[in-house]
Amino acid sequence: MSDSQSLLFSLADGVATLTFNRPAVFNSVNREVALGLQQHLRECQADASVRAVVLTGTGKAFCAGQDLAEITGPNAPDVAEIVEKLYNPIVLLIRELDKPVIAAVNGVAAGAGANLALACDIVVAKESASFIQAFSKIGLVPDSGGTYFLPRLVGMQRASALMMLGDKVSAADAVQMGMIYKSFTDEAFDQEVAALARKLAAMPTKGLAYTKHLLNSTFGNDVAQQLSAEGDYQLRAGNTADYREGVAAFMEKRQPTFTGQ
């Protein structure tokens, strides 16, 4: 675990789990939590034993976004500074991490908390969870990549309405509109998340990283550019030990054992 109990860290079976642990304030993020999350994401990138990452929360909330108590008062930093120094680095670290990141949304995900989840590679949620673009309710604009990810996931019209109206979206509706991948019953949630994370951690990690890089670039490329990028990354993937193992296992009619190399 981390030194601070407000953000927990564990590593088992190739899966690093980062857990928001401020349930009394719905896991809202303060400076300590944000900087700790940045640090752990960097450590996950550098540690070859980490092959998948799970981001989740304790209690009834996943993350309620910024702790407003920290940005009010005479000596409080301005909102733009908070976003630039605390949240933007987290989003970039998630997108640049060469391992899959699962957002396991165990409860309400609001404001920046919702958008940190949407920045992850795969988002799953409890059936009782919900997502709220809460910024308009206090006169702010969506940040933490929300205006980038949400329109790409659900389309411009629906994203505009959700951000302007601040409607609460149930997990079932989030699945239906393509905002998230799946929802699980509350009772099965922990087991399903663990199984998903273990599955990803046992897969060809470099191949998954190359897939992630391609997905990061797809909306900025034309078809020819993306085809060229696919060729480049396919060459890299074809030079990995996991590719050789995958082909050998197929030919030998056995299950492959991938090492992430």
N, C-alpha and C positions, 0 to 999 in steps of 0.2 A: 504493500500500500504506500501511497504518497505520505509525506510528512504531515500534510494537512488532511484532516478528516472531512473537509468540505468537498474534496474530490478524491475518490478512491481509485486505486489502480491494482489490478491483479493480472497475472500471466499464468496460463495453464494450457497445455496441449496445443501450443502455438497460437492461442487466442489471447490477445490483450484486451481487458475489459476496463473501460473508463466510466466511472459512475458519478454523476452529480449527486451530492449528498448533503443538501441543505433543505430537507423536506419541510421544515417549519416555514420556509419562505418559498415553497413550491420550486425549489432548486433554481431560484433566480441566480444569475451570474454576477459575481463581484470581481474586482481586479485579481484577487488571489486565485479564484477558480479559473479565470480566463488565462492567466499566465501559467498556471499549473497545467492546464489542458494543452497549451502550446508546447510546453516542455515535454510532456509525455508523448505527444504526437511526433516530436523530433526524435525522441528516444525510440519510439516504435519504428521509425524509418531506418534508424541506424542499427537496430538489433535484428540480425538475421533469423533469430529464433521466433520472432513475431511474424506470423503469416496471415493473420486476420485481426481486425480491431472491431470491438463492439463499444458503442457509445449509448449509455442508458442512464436512468435515474432511479432514486429511491423514493418510496412513498407514493403519493397520488399523482405526482407530476413528473413529466420528463424534464422539462425546463421551461420556466415562465419568462425567459429572456433576461434583460438587464435588471439588476436590483436597483430600483428607482431611489432607494435611500442613499445610494452611493453617488448619485448625480444631482442631488438637491442640496441646498444649503449654500452659504456664502463662499466657501472654498472648494466647491465641487468642480471637477473638470467639465468642459463642455461636451455635449453629446458627440460632436464630430471627432473629438480627440479619443473618446472611448471607442467609437467604431473603428477608427484607423489603427489604434494601438492594440486593442484587445480582440475584436471580432474578426476583422479582415484577415489577420495572420492565421487564425484558426481555420477559416474557410479555405485559404490557399494551402495550408498544410494538409487538410483532408483531401483536397483535389490532387495534390502532388504526391501524396503518400503512395509508395509502390506496393501497397497491400490493400485488399478490399476492406472498406469501412462499412459496418452495419449500424444504422440507427435503430435501436430497439426502443420504440416509443411506448413507455409503460403507462403514460397518463397524458395530461394536457401538455401540448407543446405550443407555446404562445410567443409571438413576437420574434425576437432573435433566436429563441429556442426552437421555434418551428423551422426557421431558415437554416440553422445549423444542422437539423435533421435532414432537410432536403438537399443539403450539400453532400451528404453521404452517398455511397454507391448503391446501397440497397436499404430501403426503409420499410420496416415492419412495425406493426402496432398491436397493442391489445384492442379488443373489440370496444372496450370502454374508453379508449383514448380519444383525443380530439386535437384538432389543429386550428389555430386562430392567428390570422394576420392582424395583431392587435394595435398596430402603430397608429392608425387613424383615430383611435379612441382617445389618444392623448396628443393629437396634433402633429405627429411625426410621420416620416416616410419609411417604408420598409427598407431594411438594411441587411447586412450579413449575407448578401447574395440573393435575397428574396426576389428582387426584380429581374434577376438573371435566371434563376432556376425555375421559379413557379410558372412563368409564361411558357417555357420550354416543356414543362411537364403537362400542363392542363390547357394551354392555349391562351391567347391574349385576352379574349373576352371574359373568360371565367377568372383569370388572374386579376384583371382589373376590378371585377366585382368583389372578389374575396378581399382584396387589399383596401378598396375604398369603403366597403360596408363593414368589414371586420366580422364577417359571419363565422360562426363556429362550424367546423367541418368534422363530422363523425369519421371514425376509422373506416366504416363501410363505404361512406361516400368518397373518402379519399382514395380507396382502392378503385371504386367505380370510375372516377374521373382521371385515373392514372397518376395521381399525386404520389402514391406509395405503392409498394409491390404487393404486400399481403397484410391481412390482419388475422390474428389468432384469438381464440377464446382466452379470457383472462386466466383460466385455470391451466391451460396448456402453454401459455406464453413463454415462460422461462425455459421449459423443455424444448420448445420449437426453436427459440433463439439459439440455445446451446447447440442443437443439432445442426442448424444452418451455419453457425460459426465454425464448428468442427469440420463440416463439409468443405467450406471455403479454405480452411487452414490446411487441408489435406490435398488441395488441388495444385496445379502448376503455378506457383506464385509469380514467376516472371512473366508467364503468358497472361495472367490476369492483370499484371501491371501494364503490359503493353496494350492490352485491350482498353484499360482505363485511359492511357495516354491518347489513344485513337478517339475515344468518346469525348475527351476534353477538347479535341481539335475539330470535331466534325461540323459544328455549326459555323466555324470560321473559314472552312475550306469549301471550294467547289468540288465537283465530282472528280475531276482529274487530279486535284491535289490530294483528295482523300484516298484515291486509288494508289497514288504514289506512296503515301504514308503507310497504307496497309502493306504494300510490298516491302518497305523498309523494315517494318516491325515483324513481318512474317519471316524475313531473313534472320532477324535477331532471335525470334522464337525457335526457328529451326536449328539454331546453334546451341540450344540449352540441353542440359542433361535430362530434364523432364520430358522434352520432346522425344529424345532417344528412348527413354523408358516407356513412354506412351505407345510408341510404335512397336517396341519389343513386346510389350504386354498384349497388344492387339494381335500380333502375329502368333504369340504363344497361347492365346486364349486364356489369359489370366487377368486379375485386377492389377492395375499399375500401382506402384509405390512411388509417389512423387516426393521430392526432397526440397522443392523450392529453388533448385539450382538450374 
